[in-house]
Amino acid sequence: MWVIATAGHVDHGKSTLVRALTGMEPDRWAEERRRGMTIDLGFAWTRLPSGATVAFVDVPGHERFVPNMLAGVGPVPAAMLVVAADEGWKPQSAEHLAALDALGVPHALLVVSRADLADPEPATRQALAQLAKTSAGDVEAVAVSAVTGAGLDELRAALDRLGAALPRPELDAPVRLWVDRSFTIRGSGTVVTGTLGAGRLAAETDLELNGAAVHVRGLQSLGEPVSTVDAVARVAVNLRGVERSAVARGDALVSPGRFVFTDLVDVRVHGEPVAGLPASVVLHIGSAAVPARVRPLGTDTARLRLDRALPLHAGDRALLRDPGLHRVPGGVTVLDVAPPELRRRGAAAARALELSTMDGRPDVAGELRRRRLVHAGELARMGIPAPGAGWLLDPGYEAELRTRLASEVRRYAEAHPVDPDPPVDAIRRRLDLPDRALVERLLTPPLTIHNGRIGAGQRLPERLRRAIDAVRAGLAEAPFVAPESDRLAALGLGPKELGAAAKAGLLLRVADGIVLLPGAVEAAVERLAALPQPFTLSEARQALGTTRRVAVPLLELLHRRGATRRLPDGRHTTDAGA
């Protein structure tokens, strides 16, 4: 399906032309028919000679209904500009063309209507000259009369050529369906309609509406129920459990987690200089019309503060309208949907310089350079497909973080000589990183992570090493005679120092204040296994040549490790199967 919007001055025959092409009535409301003018959006469709279907979004031409016109033009990829042969170029012809140009619509067809009332050549030349100055450029022109039928076959053929020139839609793109109508059908509930510009819609799937999850109950396209709809297409979506009052024109149904809902954007303005823009404008995108405050940043860049958040991507095209003077001062390209705050002196000037290098096209390297650290999922929500998943780091920032990490580890070791290996989370906080996985990614030899701490290979302080060596020497003579607490205190070995020695693998911490050599478990099992099984605590103490103070916690350690077992009668055994 191809979707094309009409455009042109009031009463130049847009709706009459659509009616002649489709046999359908685009003016839906009795008031529109009574007054002979389109007030709101109309929709109709027909099959072309090629077999392709073209759907028309018929927009109002009257100056008072330009916002309704923009709601219809915004989401579509092509336009049919209608100019009456007997009246020629008119004010709304110019405003509609300015809107198409501001939105960057590159595909258009000129139709000179009412060719039975006047020579179409003057109006054709005048309109083509105006079109040539815009994004549409040189376009095909067809003169028709909806009354006599002259030129309608040529118009159908021209529409076929226009449709064939349209770019192929991105079916794997996220869905963003701007709502242009919403209503209730008895027995079905709330239904919304819109133009699907990209992606694929399917029934019985979930979407987001104003940040909340909604379920697609059913779909219709061209009046028929369907299970899926591929872009570009007109579509009606039946939503389950959504009140009619909860959705309106300008809302959007979007793929979950694929858009940033933002009320602050940095944009490039195409048209009038930014300095000449009014302080307040209306931003038109899709079917949405949202008041916005303008903060100029550069000669052609500005920051817009929207009255409500919209689902936007970098690269989106929109237009600005001055509602007070009823004019379109320009279009905008969205450059950044998550811009930084501008609080420091000189921040605005620096931001203007930065924006001057951006064009709204996906640029992963540029985003990483500007943001330094960002999650791939967040980039995707901004409309910037990123390679891989997880956290992405700018290479320069990553090198800086590695240097800082090594420095922070050294600082921690200097401040904690007895326990020099810092917890991973301590370093993560010092580097202001959102995820400990980033700390692991930044580690380079000799730094490693063990038991939640970063091992930097630091040697224990010499004083501590000498004290530990004295303990080890005593244990070498009597392996199970743990030094008494006063001996440890005399050597300056408190709980923290003994913990550092155990962590370094120099001592085995059996219990608080009781340390042995690292091989004490294996040596104890060997001695106890030589005893008649089972054995008592007293027999174990005598075999190990130690005191009850050491034997009790040592046996408990052996039990925990599965080297020995305690029997119901209180005796012990090294026989695991006894």
C-alpha positions as CSV (number, residue, x, y, z in Angstrom):
1,M,0.0,0.0,0.0
2,W,1.1,3.6,-0.7
3,V,-0.2,6.4,1.5
4,I,-0.4,9.9,0.0
5,A,-1.7,13.1,1.6
6,T,-3.5,15.7,-0.3
7,A,-2.5,19.4,0.1
8,G,-3.7,22.7,-1.3
9,H,-5.8,25.7,-0.9
10,V,-9.4,25.5,0.4
11,D,-12.0,24.6,-2.3
12,H,-9.4,23.7,-4.9
13,G,-11.1,20.3,-5.3
14,K,-8.9,18.0,-3.2
15,S,-11.9,16.0,-1.8
16,T,-13.7,16.0,-5.1
17,L,-10.6,14.6,-6.8
18,V,-10.2,11.9,-4.2
19,R,-13.9,11.0,-4.5
20,A,-13.5,10.8,-8.3
21,L,-10.5,8.5,-8.0
22,T,-11.8,6.2,-5.3
23,G,-15.6,6.4,-5.5
24,M,-15.5,6.9,-1.7
25,E,-16.6,9.9,0.4
26,P,-13.6,11.4,2.2
27,D,-15.6,14.1,4.0
28,R,-16.8,12.1,6.9
29,W,-18.8,14.6,8.8
30,A,-22.2,16.1,7.9
31,E,-20.9,19.5,8.7
32,E,-18.1,19.1,6.2
33,R,-20.6,18.0,3.5
34,R,-23.0,20.9,4.4
35,R,-20.3,23.5,4.2
36,G,-18.6,22.0,1.1
37,M,-15.1,22.0,2.7
38,T,-13.0,19.5,4.6
39,I,-12.7,20.4,8.3
40,D,-11.0,17.2,9.6
41,L,-9.0,14.4,8.1
42,G,-10.7,12.2,5.5
43,F,-9.6,8.8,4.3
44,A,-10.2,6.8,1.1
45,W,-8.4,4.3,-1.1
46,T,-8.4,2.7,-4.5
47,R,-6.5,0.2,-6.7
48,L,-4.2,1.6,-9.4
49,P,-3.6,0.2,-12.9
50,S,-0.5,-1.6,-11.6
51,G,-2.5,-3.4,-9.0
52,A,-1.1,-1.5,-6.1
53,T,-3.4,0.2,-3.6
54,V,-3.1,3.8,-2.8
55,A,-4.7,5.3,0.3
56,F,-5.4,9.1,0.5
57,V,-5.3,11.2,3.6
58,D,-7.5,14.1,2.6
59,V,-6.6,17.2,4.6
60,P,-8.5,20.5,5.1
61,G,-7.3,23.4,3.0
62,H,-8.9,26.2,5.0
63,E,-6.4,28.4,7.0
64,R,-8.3,27.8,10.3
65,F,-7.7,24.1,10.0
66,V,-4.0,24.0,9.2
67,P,-3.3,22.0,12.5
68,N,-5.7,19.3,11.2
69,M,-3.9,19.4,7.9
70,L,-0.5,18.9,9.6
71,A,-1.8,16.0,11.5
72,G,-2.6,14.2,8.2
73,V,0.6,15.2,6.4
74,G,3.0,14.5,9.2
75,P,3.2,10.7,9.1
76,V,3.0,10.2,5.3
77,P,5.9,9.8,2.8
78,A,4.4,11.6,-0.2
79,A,1.9,14.3,-1.1
80,M,-0.4,15.3,-3.9
81,L,-0.5,19.1,-4.1
82,V,-3.7,20.3,-5.8
83,V,-4.0,23.7,-7.4
84,A,-7.1,24.9,-9.2
85,A,-6.6,25.9,-12.9
86,D,-9.1,28.8,-12.6
87,E,-7.6,30.3,-9.4
88,G,-3.9,29.4,-9.5
89,W,-1.5,29.7,-6.5
90,K,-3.1,30.8,-3.3
91,P,-2.1,31.5,0.3
92,Q,-2.9,28.0,1.6
93,S,-1.1,26.5,-1.4
94,A,2.0,28.3,-0.1
95,E,1.4,27.4,3.5
96,H,0.8,23.7,2.7
97,L,3.9,23.6,0.5
98,A,5.9,25.3,3.3
99,A,4.8,22.6,5.7
100,L,5.7,19.8,3.2
101,D,9.1,21.4,2.8
102,A,9.6,21.9,6.5
103,L,8.9,18.2,7.0
104,G,11.3,17.3,4.3
105,V,8.8,15.4,2.2
106,P,10.8,14.5,-0.9
107,H,8.1,12.9,-3.0
108,A,5.2,14.8,-4.5
109,L,2.9,15.1,-7.4
110,L,1.3,18.3,-8.7
111,V,-2.4,18.0,-9.8
112,V,-3.9,21.0,-11.5
113,S,-7.7,20.6,-11.0
114,R,-10.7,22.1,-12.6
115,A,-9.0,22.0,-16.0
116,D,-12.5,22.2,-17.6
117,L,-12.8,25.8,-16.2
118,A,-9.5,27.4,-17.3
119,D,-6.3,26.7,-19.2
120,P,-4.2,24.7,-16.8
121,E,-0.8,25.8,-18.2
122,P,-0.4,29.1,-16.2
123,A,-1.3,27.5,-12.9
124,T,1.0,24.5,-13.7
125,R,4.0,26.8,-14.5
126,Q,3.5,28.8,-11.3
127,A,3.1,25.8,-9.0
128,L,6.1,23.9,-10.5
129,A,8.2,27.0,-10.0
130,Q,7.2,27.0,-6.3
131,L,7.8,23.3,-5.9
132,A,11.2,23.4,-7.4
133,K,12.4,25.6,-4.5
134,T,11.5,22.9,-1.9
135,S,12.5,19.4,-0.9
136,A,10.2,18.0,-3.5
137,G,12.2,19.6,-6.4
138,D,11.1,18.8,-9.9
139,V,7.8,16.9,-9.8
140,E,5.4,15.5,-12.4
141,A,2.3,17.5,-13.1
142,V,-1.1,16.3,-14.3
143,A,-4.1,18.4,-15.4
144,V,-7.5,16.9,-14.6
145,S,-11.2,17.6,-14.3
146,A,-13.1,15.6,-11.8
147,V,-16.3,16.8,-13.4
148,T,-15.6,15.5,-17.0
149,G,-13.1,12.8,-16.0
150,A,-10.4,14.3,-18.3
151,G,-6.9,13.4,-17.1
152,L,-8.0,10.9,-14.4
153,D,-6.4,8.0,-16.2
154,E,-3.2,10.0,-16.6
155,L,-3.4,10.8,-12.9
156,R,-3.7,7.1,-11.9
157,A,-0.7,6.3,-14.0
158,A,1.2,9.2,-12.4
159,L,0.3,8.0,-9.0
160,D,1.7,4.6,-9.9
161,R,4.9,6.2,-10.9
162,L,5.0,8.2,-7.7
163,G,4.4,5.1,-5.6
164,A,7.0,3.1,-7.3
165,A,9.6,5.9,-6.6
166,L,8.9,5.8,-2.8
167,P,11.6,4.2,-0.7
168,R,11.0,0.7,0.6
169,P,9.8,0.9,4.2
170,E,11.9,-0.5,7.0
171,L,9.9,-3.5,8.2
172,D,12.3,-4.3,11.1
173,A,12.1,-0.8,12.4
174,P,10.2,-0.1,15.7
175,V,6.5,0.8,15.4
176,R,5.4,4.4,16.0
177,L,1.8,4.9,15.0
178,W,0.7,8.5,15.5
179,V,-3.0,8.5,16.3
180,D,-5.1,10.7,14.1
181,R,-8.5,9.4,15.2
182,S,-9.9,7.6,18.2
183,F,-13.4,6.3,18.8
184,T,-15.3,3.5,20.5
185,I,-17.1,0.6,18.8
186,R,-19.7,-1.1,20.8
187,G,-18.6,-4.6,21.7
188,S,-15.0,-3.9,20.7
189,G,-13.9,-1.0,22.8
190,T,-11.4,1.8,21.8
191,V,-10.1,2.0,18.3
192,V,-7.4,4.3,17.0
193,T,-6.3,5.0,13.5
194,G,-3.1,6.2,11.9
195,T,-0.5,5.8,9.2
196,L,2.0,3.2,9.9
197,G,5.2,4.6,8.4
198,A,7.7,1.9,9.4
199,G,7.7,-1.5,11.1
200,R,5.1,-4.2,11.3
201,L,2.0,-4.4,13.5
202,A,0.5,-7.6,14.7
203,A,-2.6,-8.5,16.6
204,E,-2.4,-9.9,20.1
205,T,0.9,-8.1,20.8
206,D,1.8,-5.4,23.3
207,L,2.7,-1.7,22.6
208,E,3.2,1.4,24.7
209,L,0.8,4.3,24.8
210,N,2.0,7.4,26.8
211,G,4.5,5.2,28.6
212,A,1.9,2.5,29.6
213,A,1.6,-1.0,28.2
214,V,-1.4,-1.6,26.0
215,H,-2.6,-4.8,24.2
216,V,-3.5,-4.9,20.6
217,R,-6.8,-6.8,20.4
218,G,-7.2,-6.6,16.6
219,L,-6.3,-4.8,13.4
220,Q,-8.1,-3.5,10.3
221,S,-6.6,-2.1,7.1
222,L,-8.7,-0.7,4.3
223,G,-11.8,-1.9,6.1
224,E,-10.8,-5.5,6.4
225,P,-9.7,-7.4,9.6
226,V,-6.0,-8.5,9.3
227,S,-3.6,-10.3,11.6
228,T,-0.5,-8.2,10.6
229,V,0.0,-4.9,8.8
230,D,3.3,-3.9,7.2
231,A,4.3,-0.3,6.6
232,V,3.5,1.9,4.8
233,A,-0.3,1.5,5.5
234,R,-3.4,3.0,6.9
235,V,-4.4,0.9,9.9
236,A,-7.1,0.8,12.6
237,V,-6.0,-0.7,16.0
238,N,-8.5,-2.1,18.5
239,L,-7.0,-1.7,22.0
240,R,-8.0,-3.9,24.9
241,G,-8.7,-2.3,28.2
242,V,-8.1,1.3,27.1
243,E,-10.7,4.0,27.8
244,R,-11.6,6.2,25.0
245,S,-10.7,9.2,27.1
246,A,-7.1,7.9,27.6
247,V,-6.1,8.3,24.0
248,A,-6.4,11.3,21.5
249,R,-4.9,12.7,18.4
250,G,-1.2,13.3,18.8
251,D,-0.6,10.3,21.0
252,A,1.5,7.5,19.6
253,L,1.5,3.7,19.8
254,V,5.1,2.6,20.0
255,S,7.1,-0.6,20.3
256,P,8.0,-1.2,24.0
257,G,11.4,0.1,25.1
258,R,12.3,1.5,21.6
259,F,11.7,5.2,22.1
260,V,12.7,7.9,24.5
261,F,9.7,9.8,25.8
262,T,11.2,13.3,26.2
263,D,10.1,16.9,26.6
264,L,13.5,18.3,25.9
265,V,15.3,18.1,22.5
266,D,18.1,19.9,20.7
267,V,17.3,20.5,17.0
268,R,18.6,22.0,13.8
269,V,16.2,24.6,12.3
270,H,15.7,24.7,8.6
271,G,14.2,28.0,7.4
272,E,14.3,31.3,9.3
273,P,17.4,32.1,11.5
274,V,16.9,30.8,15.0
275,A,17.3,34.3,16.4
276,G,14.1,35.3,14.6
277,L,12.0,32.6,16.0
278,P,9.3,33.5,18.5
279,A,9.9,32.4,22.1
280,S,6.9,30.1,21.9
281,V,6.0,27.9,19.0
282,V,4.0,24.8,18.3
283,L,6.0,21.7,17.3
284,H,4.2,19.5,14.8
285,I,5.4,15.9,14.4
286,G,3.3,13.0,13.2
287,S,-0.2,13.9,14.3
288,A,1.0,15.7,17.4
289,A,0.9,19.4,18.0
290,V,2.7,20.4,21.1
291,P,3.5,23.9,22.4
292,A,7.2,24.5,22.9
293,R,9.5,27.1,24.3
294,V,12.6,28.0,22.1
295,R,16.1,28.6,23.5
296,P,18.5,29.6,20.7
297,L,21.9,27.9,20.9
298,G,23.5,28.6,17.5
299,T,22.7,30.3,14.3
300,D,20.6,27.3,13.2
301,T,20.3,25.2,16.4
302,A,18.0,25.5,19.4
303,R,16.7,23.7,22.4
304,L,13.0,23.1,22.6
305,R,11.2,22.5,25.9
306,L,7.9,20.7,25.1
307,D,4.7,21.0,27.1
308,R,4.5,17.2,27.1
309,A,6.8,14.3,26.4
310,L,6.8,12.7,23.0
311,P,8.3,9.5,21.8
312,L,11.2,10.8,19.6
313,H,14.3,9.6,17.8
314,A,17.4,11.4,16.7
315,G,16.8,12.3,13.0
316,D,13.1,12.9,13.3
317,R,11.7,15.7,11.1
318,A,9.1,18.1,12.4
319,L,8.0,21.6,11.8
320,L,7.5,24.7,13.9
321,R,4.4,26.9,13.6
322,D,3.8,30.3,14.9
323,P,0.2,30.1,15.9
324,G,0.0,33.9,16.5
325,L,1.0,34.8,13.0
326,H,-0.4,31.7,11.3
327,R,2.9,30.8,9.6
328,V,5.5,28.1,9.4
329,P,8.9,29.7,10.2
330,G,10.8,26.4,9.5
331,G,11.3,22.7,10.0
332,V,13.5,21.0,12.4
333,T,15.7,17.9,12.5
334,V,16.0,16.4,15.9
335,L,19.7,16.1,16.9
336,D,19.5,14.9,20.5
337,V,16.6,13.5,22.5
338,A,18.5,13.3,25.7
339,P,20.6,16.5,25.8
340,P,22.8,17.5,28.6
341,E,21.9,20.2,31.1
342,L,23.3,23.7,30.5
343,R,24.1,25.0,33.9
344,R,27.7,26.0,33.9
345,R,29.0,29.3,32.4
346,G,29.8,28.8,28.8
347,A,27.9,25.5,28.5
348,A,25.4,26.9,26.0
349,A,28.2,28.1,23.7
350,A,30.0,24.8,24.0
351,R,26.8,22.9,23.2
352,A,26.2,25.1,20.1
353,L,29.6,24.2,18.8
354,E,28.9,20.5,19.5
355,L,25.5,20.6,17.8
356,S,27.2,22.2,14.7
357,T,28.9,18.8,14.1
358,M,25.7,16.8,14.3
359,D,23.2,16.1,11.5
360,G,20.7,13.7,13.1
361,R,22.0,10.6,11.3
362,P,22.9,7.6,13.5
363,D,26.5,8.1,14.7
364,V,27.5,5.6,17.4
365,A,31.1,6.9,17.6
366,G,29.9,10.5,17.9
367,E,27.4,9.6,20.6
368,L,30.0,7.7,22.6
369,R,32.5,10.6,22.3
370,R,29.8,13.0,23.6
371,R,28.3,10.8,26.3
372,R,31.5,8.8,27.1
373,L,29.4,6.0,28.6
374,V,26.0,4.8,27.5
375,H,24.0,1.5,27.4
376,A,23.3,0.0,24.0
377,G,19.6,-0.2,24.9
378,E,19.5,3.5,25.6
379,L,21.1,4.3,22.3
380,A,18.5,2.2,20.5
381,R,15.7,4.1,22.3
382,M,17.3,7.3,21.0
383,G,17.1,5.9,17.4
384,I,20.8,5.0,17.2
385,P,21.3,1.3,16.5
386,A,24.4,0.2,18.4
387,P,26.6,-2.9,17.8
388,G,26.3,-5.5,20.5
389,A,24.7,-5.1,23.9
390,G,25.4,-3.9,27.4
391,W,27.5,-0.8,28.3
392,L,29.4,1.0,25.6
393,L,32.5,3.1,26.3
394,D,34.2,5.8,24.3
395,P,37.7,4.4,23.6
396,G,39.4,7.6,25.0
397,Y,37.2,7.5,28.1
398,E,37.9,3.8,28.6
399,A,41.7,4.4,28.6
400,E,41.2,7.3,31.0
401,L,39.1,5.0,33.3
402,R,41.8,2.3,33.3
403,T,44.4,4.8,34.4
404,R,42.1,6.1,37.1
405,L,41.2,2.6,38.3
406,A,44.9,1.7,38.8
407,S,45.4,5.0,40.6
408,E,42.4,4.3,42.9
409,V,43.6,0.8,43.7
410,R,47.0,2.2,44.7
411,R,45.4,4.9,46.9
412,Y,43.2,2.3,48.6
413,A,46.3,0.1,49.3
414,E,48.2,3.0,50.8
415,A,45.2,3.9,53.0
416,H,44.7,0.3,54.1
417,P,48.2,-1.4,54.2
418,V,46.9,-4.3,56.2
419,D,44.0,-5.0,53.8
420,P,45.2,-3.5,50.6
421,D,42.8,-5.1,48.1
422,P,39.7,-2.8,47.6
423,P,36.2,-4.1,47.2
424,V,35.0,-3.9,43.6
425,D,32.0,-1.7,44.6
426,A,34.3,0.8,46.4
427,I,36.3,1.3,43.2
428,R,33.0,1.4,41.2
429,R,31.8,4.3,43.3
430,R,35.1,6.2,43.1
431,L,34.9,5.9,39.3
432,D,31.2,6.8,39.3
433,L,30.3,3.8,37.2
434,P,26.7,2.4,37.1
435,D,27.7,-1.3,37.0
436,R,30.4,-3.4,38.6
437,A,30.7,-5.3,35.4
438,L,32.4,-2.2,34.0
439,V,35.1,-2.4,36.7
440,E,35.8,-6.0,35.6
441,R,36.0,-4.9,32.0
442,L,38.6,-2.2,32.9
443,L,40.9,-4.5,34.8
444,T,44.3,-5.3,33.3
445,P,47.1,-7.5,34.6
446,P,48.3,-7.6,37.3
447,L,44.9,-6.6,38.6
448,T,42.4,-9.4,39.1
449,I,39.2,-9.9,41.0
450,H,38.9,-12.5,43.8
451,N,36.1,-12.9,46.3
452,G,34.7,-9.5,45.3
453,R,38.0,-7.6,45.8
454,I,40.6,-6.3,43.4
455,G,43.9,-8.0,43.9
456,A,46.7,-5.6,43.0
457,G,49.6,-7.9,43.9
458,Q,50.8,-5.5,46.7
459,R,53.2,-7.0,49.3
460,L,52.3,-6.9,52.9
461,P,54.1,-4.2,54.9
462,E,57.5,-5.4,56.1
463,R,56.6,-5.0,59.8
464,L,53.5,-7.2,59.3
465,R,55.5,-9.7,57.3
466,R,58.1,-10.1,60.0
467,A,55.4,-10.7,62.7
468,I,53.7,-13.3,60.5
469,D,57.0,-15.0,59.8
470,A,57.6,-15.3,63.6
471,V,54.2,-17.0,64.0
472,R,55.0,-19.3,61.1
473,A,58.3,-20.2,62.6
474,G,56.7,-21.3,65.9
475,L,54.0,-23.3,64.0
476,A,56.7,-25.1,62.0
477,E,58.1,-26.5,65.3
478,A,54.6,-27.3,66.7
479,P,52.0,-27.3,63.9
480,F,48.9,-27.4,66.1
481,V,50.1,-25.2,69.0
482,A,48.4,-21.9,68.0
483,P,50.0,-18.8,69.6
484,E,48.1,-17.4,72.5
485,S,46.4,-14.0,72.2
486,D,49.0,-12.2,74.3
487,R,51.7,-13.5,72.0
488,L,49.8,-12.3,69.0
489,A,49.2,-8.9,70.6
490,A,52.9,-8.6,71.4
491,L,53.6,-9.1,67.7
492,G,51.0,-6.5,66.7
493,L,48.7,-9.1,65.1
494,G,45.1,-8.2,65.7
495,P,42.0,-9.5,63.8
496,K,42.6,-7.2,60.7
497,E,46.3,-8.3,60.5
498,L,45.4,-12.0,60.9
499,G,42.7,-11.6,58.2
500,A,45.3,-10.0,55.8
501,A,47.7,-12.9,56.5
502,A,45.0,-15.5,55.8
503,K,44.0,-13.7,52.6
504,A,47.6,-13.7,51.5
505,G,47.7,-17.4,52.1
506,L,50.3,-17.2,54.8
507,L,48.2,-18.4,57.7
508,L,45.0,-20.5,58.2
509,R,42.3,-18.8,60.2
510,V,40.7,-21.6,62.3
511,A,38.6,-19.3,64.5
512,D,38.9,-15.8,66.0
513,G,42.4,-15.5,67.4
514,I,43.4,-19.0,66.4
515,V,45.7,-19.4,63.4
516,L,47.7,-22.3,62.0
517,L,49.8,-23.0,58.9
518,P,47.9,-23.2,55.6
519,G,48.5,-27.0,55.4
520,A,47.2,-27.7,58.9
521,V,43.9,-29.3,57.7
522,E,45.6,-32.0,55.6
523,A,48.2,-32.6,58.3
524,A,45.5,-33.0,61.0
525,V,43.5,-35.4,58.9
526,E,46.6,-37.5,58.4
527,R,47.3,-37.8,62.1
528,L,43.6,-38.4,63.0
529,A,43.2,-41.1,60.4
530,A,46.0,-43.0,62.1
531,L,43.9,-43.3,65.3
532,P,41.6,-46.2,66.0
533,Q,38.2,-45.1,64.6
534,P,36.1,-43.6,66.0
535,F,38.0,-41.3,68.4
536,T,37.2,-38.9,71.2
537,L,38.1,-35.2,71.4
538,S,40.7,-36.1,74.1
539,E,42.3,-38.6,71.8
540,A,42.3,-36.1,68.9
541,R,43.9,-33.4,71.1
542,Q,46.6,-35.8,72.2
543,A,47.3,-37.0,68.6
544,L,47.6,-33.4,67.5
545,G,49.7,-32.3,70.4
546,T,47.6,-29.3,71.2
547,T,45.1,-27.9,73.6
548,R,41.3,-28.1,73.8
549,R,41.3,-24.4,72.8
550,V,42.6,-25.4,69.4
551,A,41.3,-28.9,69.0
552,V,37.6,-28.0,69.3
553,P,37.5,-25.3,66.6
554,L,39.9,-27.4,64.4
555,L,37.6,-30.4,64.5
556,E,34.6,-28.2,63.7
557,L,36.5,-26.9,60.7
558,L,37.3,-30.4,59.6
559,H,33.6,-31.4,60.0
560,R,32.5,-28.4,57.8
561,R,35.0,-29.4,55.1
562,G,33.8,-33.0,55.2
563,A,37.2,-34.4,56.3
564,T,35.7,-35.8,59.5
565,R,32.3,-36.6,60.9
566,R,30.7,-36.3,64.4
567,L,28.9,-39.4,65.5
568,P,25.7,-39.4,67.6
569,D,27.6,-40.5,70.7
570,G,29.9,-37.5,70.4
571,R,32.9,-39.3,69.0
572,H,34.5,-38.5,65.7
573,T,35.7,-40.4,62.6
574,T,37.7,-39.7,59.4
575,D,35.7,-42.5,57.7
576,A,33.1,-40.8,55.6
577,G,31.1,-44.0,55.2
578,A,31.1,-45.1,58.8
